[in-house]
Amino acid sequence: MTKTRFAVTTAVLLATALTLRASSPAAWEMTGYQDFLKARFTGLALTRDGRVMLAPRLDPVFTGEAAIWSVATAPDGSLYLGTGHKGKLIRVARDGKSSVLFTAGDAEIFAVAVDRAGRVYAATSPNGKIYRIDGAAATEYFNPQARYIWSLAVGADGALYAGTGDDGRIWRVTAAGQGEVYYETGQTHVTALAWDREGRLLAGSEPNGLLYRVRAKDQAFVLHDAALPEIRSIVTAPDGAIYVAAMGGSIGRQTAAAPAQSSASSGTQATATTTTTITVTDEGGAGAQRGLDKPKPPPAASTQVGSATPAPAATSAVEYGGVEKSAVYRVNADHTVDTLWSSKEENVYDIALGASGAIFIGADNQGRVYELDAERKARLIAETREGQVLRLAAANGAVLVATGTQGQLLRLGAQHAATGELESAVHDTTAIARWGKLSWQAAGCNGCALVFRTRTGNSARPDRTWSGWSDPLTDGAGSALASPNARYVQWKAEFRGAATASPVLDWVRLAYLPQNAAPVMKSITVSAVQIATPARDAATASNTSPTYSITITDTGETGASSATGTPAQPLLRAATEQMTLSWLAEDSDSDKLSYQVFFRADGQREWKLLRANLTETLYMLDAESFADGRYSFRVSVTDKLSNPAPNGREDDMVSAPILIDRTPPALTTSAATRNGAAWEGRVEARDGASPLKACEYSVDGGPWTPLTPSDGVIDSLTESFVVRVDSLAPGEHIVAVRAYDSAHNAGVARFLIAQ
């Protein structure tokens, strides 16, 4: 990294660290390999150190079938393509002309091989047969009675080797109809075959991801046990190193609909790392494939064949994020293993060894091709915009790229493309944003050009509601955006190269200011709190000299008294009442908030300020400072502490009415009168703030007995009651009457009965 780029990147990181709120100026940067990988590439390459430039040219060789599963090169330089989903074998001559050489009775040709005599072998699925095409004649060569044939390899002895599934076997075929099981892996599928430098057979398997070296019939050694379920491709280098691609790490099995078939030796349940579905009719093998996530259907895939054995019951699969999906390994001569490349986002389907010793990797993310150079540093060199790069092949001095979705065969050219385009991912600013400047750093060249365009919108995916692409932006030091303010933004860079040179883009930065989101009041709670008062009374008592003392003895005698006599001792209040206001507010920008608290009594129009500039969400006040009545409280919130004055926003909320009533009901009694054998007294209870809720009486300190008002229901500010007392002993009796209002204040009165 250059000093200039380091300084810019450091400044950007510091700015990002300080920009913690969406309402403050922010920047969207793409500064490295992982950032740029999120973009879409057309004719561009991305180096490991995060530099974008024109990529090798992709020249079309063949198109016309739904998928190209396999590629083989003949001694005369012609190519043979095994395709799907109509089971066609395509021959592409060196002059580029193509022809259908053979149409199988099955839907797919997963494997093709060519022997030294130029005879072509094609393996079909899902009925597992091998055909030999010699010139224009095609004949059934061998039937291993397997469901799938995934791989073919021609040995130095002229024998043909085939890897099959669901039985996980390697077959050695020496002549038409003559073959034997060369090795029983105990796995479900033999997915790849190759030869090492000494001519020993290499085989990859699934579902345990084992790489075998088979020395002879029934003799094998496991070179590597991958952490991924499927060995996808095997390539041997001239120095003896073995390169292996493995995949399927993000797919897990959940529950099986029916018991799975067990393998012969390992007892491992057949694991399917795919969601491929193949349907094959019995009228010539025409079929269709849907939901292609991986080119090889496992035994659990839904397969329907007219007269074949029913497919094993399907199991449910689930994809887990954040785990390794695929990897490329190097197995050294001493059996040590190095991981050269891995990904949590992409599946690798094939690898190939280039003439310069570089390793090419075909993946599924937009049909990308990566290159590992001599230092084993990865760079993205092509994006085909297909669902998958299914096969890579080194042929006729070039690297061929076979894809799935459109079934294309492309050739990586020696010269770079004349033009290219980098389209960024859509960036979400989280709110309507005001755009600053788009800036970038790039190295130019004579005859080269690099321009940017932007577009914006308010839907997460660009559609016709978005603005069109802007006019070109050419000033990398900072170009003002002409695109309208919006929540989402996207840019693209257009490259134009010279004959042997390309612009090189290092980083891109877009500054913007999101609209400040207003804080929102969510709730207000008003509650009463009782505060104990003995401490206050004790303090008062400590500062007051006693003027008397009273001592009561068990003899009934009193001690010395003061000159002022023996006064009554008051029963002090145990507590005073306070009100607590608490509230909840939210701010999506995480701005610092401040609050103001107001109150207003019923019948008033203006709010009175209680407290300003609060930063807590709790406020306590003395309830006794409010007269009896109904009050409302309002809390306003603002984010002005985190935003410039013009951008600060606020919200408020008013509480439900709060009734303050600390005054007990007033009771008026009349003299008791005799009514037959009983005594009756009349009581009137009146409250000035809240309706009465209960009334009761007690005779001579006895239990309390409820009273019913004269009108039958206690629900008014004023109620009348009649107290009737029966069966009193001769003498004086005190009748106490207690009434409660809605605030639970109690008013007490009494009257005397003497008989």
N, C-alpha and C positions, 0 to 999 in steps of 0.2 A: 504494500500500500504506500503510495507516495505521501510525502509530508503534507502536501496540500489537501489530499483526500482525507488523511488522518485528522487534520485540523477541522475540516468541515464536518466530518462524522462526529468528532468529539463535541463540537458546538451543538450539533443537532441533538445528540444524546442528552447534553446538559439542558437544552431547551425543553426537551421532552420530559426530563425529570422534574423540571420546575413547573411545567404545564400540567397541573393535576386536575384542572376543572375544565369542562367542555365549554364554559362560557368565556374562557381566556383564549388568546391566540394559540393555535395548534398547527402542527405540520404533519403531513403524511409523506413518509420517506420510503424509497426503495433503494437500499444501499448495498445489498449483498446477495449472495447466491440464493439463499432461502427466500428472500423477498421477491426476487425476479422469477423464481420458479412458479409463483402463483399467477404469473401472467400467461398470455397466449402468444406463441411464437409462430411466425410465418417466414421461412427463409432465414432464420436467425439462429445463432448458437450462443450458449451461455457458458462461460468458463467457471472453474471452481472458485476463483477469487471474485466472482460477481461482475464480470464484464460482458457486455452484450455486443455481438458483431454479426456480420453476415455469415451464414452457414454454408456448408457444401451444398451444391445444387442437387435437387431431387428430380431425376428424370424418369418419366413414366415408361414402363416396359410392357405391362399388361394390365388390363382391367376387364371386368365383365362377369365375374362370379361373386357370390356372396361372401366367400371366405377362402383364403389360401392357407391351407393347413401345413403344407410341406413343400419343400423345394429341393430338387436334386439336379446335379450337373452331369451331363454325359461327356464322354471323351471328345466328342466333336464340338463341345462348347454349347450345345443346345441345352435348354432348361426344361425340366418336367415339373409340373405343378399339380399337387393333389388338392382338390378343391371341395367345397360344400356349398349348397346343401343338395346338389343334384348328382353328386358322385362322379364328376368329370375329371379326367386326366388330361391336362393341357400341355402341349409341346410348344415352346417358344424357341424358334431358330435363332441363330446368331445375328441374322439380319433383322430380327424383331418381329417377324411374321409368326402368328400363333394359329394353332389348330387343335381341335378336340381329337385326341388320340384314342380315348377309350371312355365309355360311360358305363359305370358299374351298376349293379342291381341294388346297391345300398346308397344311402344318402351322403356318406362322408368318406373321403380318402384321407386318412390321418397321416399316413407314412408312404414315402416313395423312396426307392433306391435304384441305382444303376450299377450293373457289374462292368467288368473290364471289357466285355464283348459288346457293350452298349445295350444289353437287354434291360428292360425297365420292369421293376416290380412295384405293384401298387397294392396297399393293404386297405381293405374297406371295413366299415363299421356302420351299424352295430351288429352285423352278422359275421364278422371276423373271418374274412377270406383273403388270400393272397393271389393276385393275378400276375401273370408274366406277359409282357407285351414285347413281342419280337417283330420289329418292323411294323406291319399293319395288323398283325394277328395277335389277339388277346385270348389267353386261355387261363382257366383256373389252375393255379400251380399247387396250392396247398391250403387245406382247411384245418386249422388247429382246434376246431370246435370251441372257440373262445368267443366271447361277446364282442370284445374290442381288440384291435391290433393297433398299438400306439406307436411303435417304432420298428424300423428295419435297418439292418446293417449287413453289408457284404464283406465276408472275411477274405483273408489272403488265400485261403484254400478254395475259394470259389463258392463256399456254402453261404446260404442266406440265413441270417439270425433275425428272429422276430420277438418283440416284447408284447405280451398280451395282458388282458384283464377281462373279466373279474378274477382270474385264477392266479395272477402274478407269476407267470412262467416265462422262461426264455426258451424258444424253440430253435433247433438247428435243422435246416432243410437242405438236403443235398441233391434232390431231384424232384421232378414232378410227383406229388403224392407221397414222397418219402421224407419223413422228418421225425425227430425225437425230442423229448424234453431235455434240454441241455442243462438247465438249472431251475430248481423250484425255489423261489425266493421266500415263500411264506407271506409275502405281502399281497395286496389286492391288485396292484397294477405295476407293470414294468413300463415306465413312462419315457425312458431315453436309453439309447445304445450308442456306443462309440468305441474306438480302439485306442489303446495307449501306444507309446512309442515302441514298445517291444511286441506289439501285435496282440496284446491280451485284451479280452472283451471287458468293457466297462458298462455297467448298467445302473440306472437310477430307478427308484421305486417310490410308491405312495401307498399307505398313508404315513409311514414312519420316516420318510426322507432319508433312506439309506443309499449310499453309493457303494456298489460292489465292484470288485475286480475278480472276474471269473477266469481261473487259470486253465481249467479243463472241465470235462463233464462232471457235474455234481461237486465241483471244488471251487469255493469262492471265499473271498476275504472282504470284510467291510472296511473300506478305506475311510469313510466318513459317515457319521450319524448327525445329520443336519438338525438344527433346532426348528426347521420348518417342515411341513408335511410332505411336500412333493419335490423331488428332484426333476427339474423341468428340462434342463439341457446340459450336455457334456461336450467340452471341446478340449482337445489335447494340443499343446504347443510343441514346437520342435525341440525345446530344451527339456521336454518330459513333464513339465508342469501340466496339471489337469485343472481346467476351469469349469466350475459347476454353478448353475443357476438353480435356486430353490425358491418356492413361493407357497402361498396358502396360509400364512401365519395369522391372518386376521379373521379367518373363518372357523367357527366352532360349531360342533353338532350339539343339538339339544336332546330331543327325545325321538326315538324311532317309532314309527307307526306299527312296525312288526319286527320280530327278531331278525337281526342282520345275519348274513352268512359269515361264518367264522373261517379264518384262513387255516391252511393245513397245519402250519407249524407254530405260528406266533399267537394264534387265537385273538388277533387284533380285529376289532370291528372295522369294517370298510368305512373309511372316512371320506366324505365328499367335500371338496373344497371349492365348490362351484354352484352356480344356480342355472347352469345350462340346461335347456330342455330340447331334446331332439324328437321329432315325430317323423316316422318313416312309414309310407304306405307300401302295400305289396303290389302296386301297379308300377313297376319299373323303378322303385326306390325313390321317387320324388318326395321331398319333404321340406320342412321349414323349421327354422330355429328361431327362438325368441329369448329375450333376456340374456344375451351372451355376456357373461362375466368372465368366463375362462373357456378356452377352446376345447377342453377335453371333458366330456360328460362322465362323471363317476357312475358306479353301479346304482347309486341312489337317484340318479337323474331319471326324470319321467321319460321312458322310452317305450314306444308301441311298435311292435313288429308283427306283421300279419300272422306268420306261422311260427314265430320264435317262442322260446320259453318266456313266460311272463317276467317282467323286470322285478328286481327286489323292491320291497316296500320303501317308499320315500321317507326320508327323515328330514326334520326341520333344521335349517341352518341359520346361523346368525353371524353378522360381521361385527367384530369388536374394534373400536377405534383406539389409537394410541399404542398399538403393539406392532411389532415388526411384521410387515407383509411379505417381504421378499429380500433375497440377498444373493450376492455373487461371491463364491469362495475360490481360492487357489489352493489346491492340494499339492504339496511339494513332494519331491522324490523321497524324502525321509518321513513321509506321512504326516508332517505337520500341516496345519491348515490356517490360512490367513483369510479374514473377511475383507474383501476389497470394496464392497459397495452394499448398502442396505437401505431400505426405505420403509417407512410406516404408512405411506400414502399410495404407493404404486406396486403393482405386480409385475415381475419380470417374466417374460414368456420365452425368450431365447437369447442366446449369446453367440457371437461369431468372432473369429480371430482374423484381423486384417493383415495385409501384406507387411505392414510396418511393425507388427507385433502388438498393435493396439487391440483392446477388447471392446467390442460393440455390444450394447445392451438394448434389447427391445422391450418396451413397457406398455402399460395400458392407458396412462394418463394422456389423453389427446394423441395417442399413438406416438409416443416419444422414443427417440433413439439417443442413447448416451454413449460416450466414448471414454474409456479408461486409457490414458496415455502411458508412456513407458514408466512414468513415476506413479502410475496408478491413481492419478487424479481424474475425477469425473468431470465431464463437461457435457452439456446438452447440445447436440449438433443438429437435431432435426425434430420437427413436430409435424406429423402427417395429418393431424386433425381427424384421425380414425379412432375407433374404439380401442383397438389393440394393434400392436406390432406382434404378429403371431410367429413369424419366422425371420431369421437373419441368415444369409448365406454369403460366403466369400466365393465368388465365381468370376472367371474371366478378368481377374485383376481388379475387381470392384466388389463392394458390399451391396447385396440386394436386400430390400426391405419388403416383406410381405405382410399385408394388413388384413383385418377381419371385416369391419363393417361394410366397406365397399369392395373388398377383395382386390386390392391393388398390389402390383409388383412394381417397386420403384428402385432406381439405382442411385446410390450416393455418388455424385460426380466429384472429379478432382478439383474443379474450379468452384469458387463460391457463387452463390446466387447474385444476380444483378441488383435485386431489391429485396427488402424485407420489412416486416411490420411487427412491432411489439405492442400488444394490447393489454393494458393493465387489468387487474381485477377491479371490481367495483368497490369503492371506498365509502363507508358509512360514517358521516360526520356526527351522527346521532341527533342532529337538529338542522333546521335551515341555516345554511352557512353563507357568509360573505367571503368571496374568494380574494386571496392575496395573489402572489405571483408564483408561477411555475418556473422552477430553475433546474438546471441539470449540468453535469460535467461530462464532456465527451472529447475524445481525440479525433480530429478530422484528418482528411487527406486530400490531395489534389484531385479534383473531379468528384469528390464525395459530397453528400448532403445528408443532413439529419434535421427533420422538422417534427414538431409535436402538434397534436390537436386534442381538444377536450370536448366532453359533452356531459350534461348534468340532467338529473331528474329526481322525482320524488317517489319512485317505485324501486324496490330492491333490485329488480332486474331491468336492464334497458329494454324499453319497448317504444311504441310509437308516441307515447306521452313524453318521452325524453326530448331534449333539444338535439338538433343535428350536430355533427362534428363541426367544430369551429374552424375558422380560417387558420392557416399554418402559424405556429409560434416558432420563432427562429432565434431569439436571444436567450442563450443558456444562462446568462447572468441573472435573468429575471424577466419573464414575460407576463403581462397582466392578462387574466382570463376574460374572454368575452362571453363565456357561457353564463346563463342566468343563475342567480343564487338558488340553491336547492340543497337537499339533504345528501344526495348521492352524487358522486363524481367519478369519472373515468377518463384516462388519457391514453393516447396511443402515439408511438414514435415510428416514423417512416424513415427507413434507411435507403440510401442509394449509394452504391459503391463504384469505385473505378475498376479498371481491368484487373489489377492485382491487389487492390487495397480496399479497406472497409472502414467506415466510421466505427468507433469503439465507445460505447456508452458506459459510464462508471456509476452514476447515481442520479436519482430524480427526486425533487422535493416540491411539494405543493403546500403553501401556507394558506390558512383560512381562519375565520373567526366564526364559530357557531353562534347562533342566536341564543341568548341567555334564556334558560327555562325558568319560569316563575316558580318560587316556592309555593307549596300547597299546605294550608292548614288542614289537618285531618280530624282533630277532635279537641274538645275542651272538657275538662272535668272539674267540678267545684265540689269540695267536700269540707265537712266540719271536723275540727280537731279539738279535743279537750286537753288543755294545758294545766297540769297540777299547780296549785297555788301555795302549798305549805311553806315552800322555801321563801316566798315573798312575805308571808305572815310571820315566819320565824325571824326573818331579818328585821321586820318592824318591831317584833317583840323584843329583840335583843337590844334595840335602841330606846326602849321604854322602861322606866323604873317601875316595878310593881308597887302598887299602893295598898295592896291587901294580900292576905293569904288565907286559905281555908283548909282546915284539916278535919277530916271525919274519922272518928275512931269507932271501934266496935262497941264502945259503951254508949255511943250516941252523943258524947260531949264534943264540943268544938274547941279549936284552939283559939289563939289570940286573933282578933280581927282588927282591921284598921279603923281609923277615926271616922271614916266615911261609911261605915257599915259593911254589909255583905251584899254586893250587887249581883244581878243575874249574869251568868256566863253565856255569851252569844255562841251560837253554832255557826262556824265559819263555812263559806263556800269551798268545796273541795277543788274546783277547777274553774278556769276561765276558758272561753271559747274563741278559737281562731278559725279562719277560713283558709283553705288551701286551694289555689288555682293551679292546675297542671294542664299541659297541652302537648299535642304531638303535631309536628310539621315535617314535611319531606321536601328535599330539593334534589332533582335528578342530576344536577351538575356537581353535587357535593359541595356547594358553596357554604361559607360560614354565614349563619343566620343570626339576626337580632330581632327583638320583640318589643312591643309596647302593649300595655294593659290598660283598658278603659272600663268605666262602669256608667250605668244610667238607670235611674229609678223609673218605675212606671209613671207615665204621664209627662215625662221629660223628653225633650227633643235632642238635646246636645249631650255628647259623650264627654265624660270627665276623665282626664288622664290620671291614672294611679301610679304608673311607673314606666319609664322609657329606657331604651338601650339595654334591655336584658339579653343575656346570652344563654341563660339557663331556661329550662322549660318548666319552672316551678316558681310560684310566688305566694307568700303567706301574708295575710293581713288580719288585723284585729276585727273580729265580727262585731264587737261591741261598739265600734266606731260608726256603725251603720244603724240608723233608726229602723224600727220595724217597717216592713213593706216588701214589695217585689222589686227585684233588681235584675238587670242583665249585664253580663260581662263580655267585652270584646277584646280579642287578642289579634294584633296585626303582626305579620312577619315580613321581613325584607332581606334581600341578599346583597345590599349595598356595600357591605364590608368586603365583598370579594369582587366587586365590579365597579367600573367607572360610573360616576353619577348618572350619565344619560342611559346607561344600560341596566341599572338596578331595577329589580321588579319586586312586587309585594303581593300579599294576599292577606285576608282576614277572615275571622269566623266569630259569630255571636253565640254565646251559650244559651241554653234553655233558660227561661226565667227562674230565678232563685228567690224563694220566700225566706226572708229573715224575720223571725218572730221569737223574741226572747221574753216578752211580757206575758205572764200567766193570766188566765181568765180571772175576771172579777166576779165574786160570788156574793149575792145578797140573800140573807135568810130572814124569815119571819118567825115570830114567836110560835112555839109548839102549842098546839091545842089538842084537847082530848076528843076523840071520836069513838064513842063506845068504849071498848076495852083497850083501844090503841091510841097512840099519840101520833099526830101528824104535824110536819113542818114543811113549809114551802121554801124553795130555793130557786133563785134566778142566776144563771151563769151567762156572762157576756165577755167576748173577746174582740179586740179591735183589729186584729190582723188575719187570723186564720179560723176556719170553722172548728167548732167543738167536735171532739171525737169520742169522748167517754166521760161518764160521771159515776161516782160510787160513794157509799157512806160507811161509817164505822161507828159502833156504839161502845163507848168506854174503852177505846184502844183495841177493840176486837177485830176480827177479820173484816175485810172490805167486801161490800155487797153492791153489785151493779144496780144502776137506776135507769129507768126508761123515761124519756121526756114526755111531756104532756101531749106533743103531736105525734109521738110514736117513733120518730127517727131522729138521731143526733146528727145533724148536717148543717147547722146554721151558726152564725156568729152569736146568736142569743137563743138560749133554750131554758124552759121552765121544768122543774122537777118537784115531785111530792115525795117526802120521806115519811114512811109509815113504819112505826116501831111497835111491836106487840110484846106482851109478857115481860114487862119490866118489874123488877123488885122495888119495893118502896125505897124512897130516897132520891138523891140527885144523880142524874146521868148526863154525860156529855156526848152529843152526836156530832161527829166530824163529817163534812162533805167535801169531796175532792173532784175537781173537773179538769180534763185535759183538752188542750187545743191540738191542731194538726202538727205543730212543732214539738209536741210532747211537753209543753210547759204545763205545770200543775198549779191551779189555784185552789186554796183551801179556806173553808169557813166552818163555823160551829154554832150550835144552839144548845140551850140547856133545857132539860126536862126534869121537873121536880114534882114528886108525888108522895 
